[in-house]
Structure formats: C-alpha cells, structure tokens
C-alpha cells in the first residue's frame, strides 16, 4: 500500500468560546486543509470547569473537538496562526501515515 506522511491536529475549545466559526473558516478558506471534523462532547472538564449535557439541561457550553490533517507544509502555517487565537495546550498534533 502506498502511503504519505501527514500531521493530525486536534483542537479543544468550548461552545461558549465562539471560536468554532473563526477556526473552521480559516482552515477551509485560507489554510485549505483537506477536511475538518468537529465533535461535540457530552461531558468534559478542564480549566473552565465541568461541562455536561443531560436530557433535562441541554447546555450550550459543551466541549468541542476540531480535528483535521494534511501535509506538513500546510499544517505548520496553520498551527502558527491557530496558536495565536487558541489557549496554550489546547492544540495537540502528531505525525501519522495516510493511504495515498
């Protein structure tokens, strides 16, 4: 199988941060990464406290996880930009292989 080297990036924010649209628009229109997936958590905790959803209380401040991958030459400039608007330690990334 033919493979290519990629970098996978995962960003952690909350719904109340109002960063989702800023981040996804940047990744789509300026960074032009291959694609983006956004996951909404039903429970999480961190420096901003506990965040959870239940049938009774549908919180609008749940944790969000934005994930994307691409080649190193596309990811590095994106990480430079994103690190200016996202809190320290809320971006993680690692090298991986994707089928080509």
N, C-alpha and C positions, 0 to 999 in steps of 0.2 A: 504494500500500500504506500502510495506517495503522500508525504506529509509536509507541512510547513510550520515554522516556528511562529507562535503568536504570544501575546500577553493578554491575560484575562484581568479585568478590573472590576472590582465590586465597591460600590459606594453606599454608605449608610447615612440616611437622613430621616427626618420625621415629616409627616404631612404638614405640620404647622410651620416648618422652616420655609415654606414657599419657594423652594429651590428646584422642585421637580421640573417645571416647565423650562426654567433657565438652563438646567443641565441637559435635558433631552433635546432642546432646540440647538444648543451649542454642538452636541455630539452629532446631530443629524445634519445641520446646515454648514457648520464651519469645520469640524473635525472630520466629518464624513466617514464615521466608522461603519463597519459592515451592518450592524444592527444593535438594538438595545432591548433589554428585557427589564421590566420593573415588577418587583414582587412586593406585595403588601402583607406585612406580618400581622398575625392575630394577637401576638404577645411579644413583648420585649422590654428590656430595661437597659439603662445606660446613665450617662451623666445628667440627663434631663429627667430621670426618674423612671417609674414604671408606666408602660403603655400597654393596654389590653383592650380587647373587644369582647363583648358578650351580646347575647340576644336582646338584653334589656337596654344596654348602653352601647350604641354604635359610635364609638369615638372617632373624631376626625383628626386625631393626632397619633396615628399608628406609625410604627416604624416602616420605612420603605427601603428597599434594596434595589439599586440600579446596577445592572451587570452588562458588560459588553466586552468584546475582544477584537483585536486586529493586529496588524504587523507592528513591530517595534517603532518604525519610523512614523506611524500615525498615532500610536499611543503616547509616546514621550511628550509631544507638544500638548496633547490633550491633558495629560497629568500636570504639566506646568500650569495650564490655565485653571484646571479644577482645584488644584491645591491652594489657589488664592481665594476661592469662594466657599470651600468646604472645610469644616473644622479639622484640626490636627487629629490624626489617627482614625479618621472616618473613611479613608480610602485604603483599600488593600489591593495588591496585584501580584501576579505570579506568572511565570513562563509556562507555556504548555505547547502541545502539538495539536494541529488540526489536520484533518484529511484534506488533501488538495485535489 
